């Protein structure tokens, strides 16, 4: 019985993650952020559904190279 619950949660988490990515793209939000949080906490998809659409460019996470340069300075 426990195995069925684990499989069910896994399917719900994967489905919520995919739905979170689609909704984040539609709502002009950071796709990877919402995809990850929707996987960990599937009810966040409802929260994303209720948020208004962002105006302007989609926010993007800085690349790891940019973070390294900012923290450690140029090489």
Secondary structure, 3 states (H helix, E strand, C coil): CHHHHHHHHHHHHHHHHHHHHHHHHHCCCCHHHHHHHHHHCCCHHHHHHHCCCCCCCCCCCCCHHHHHHHHHCCC
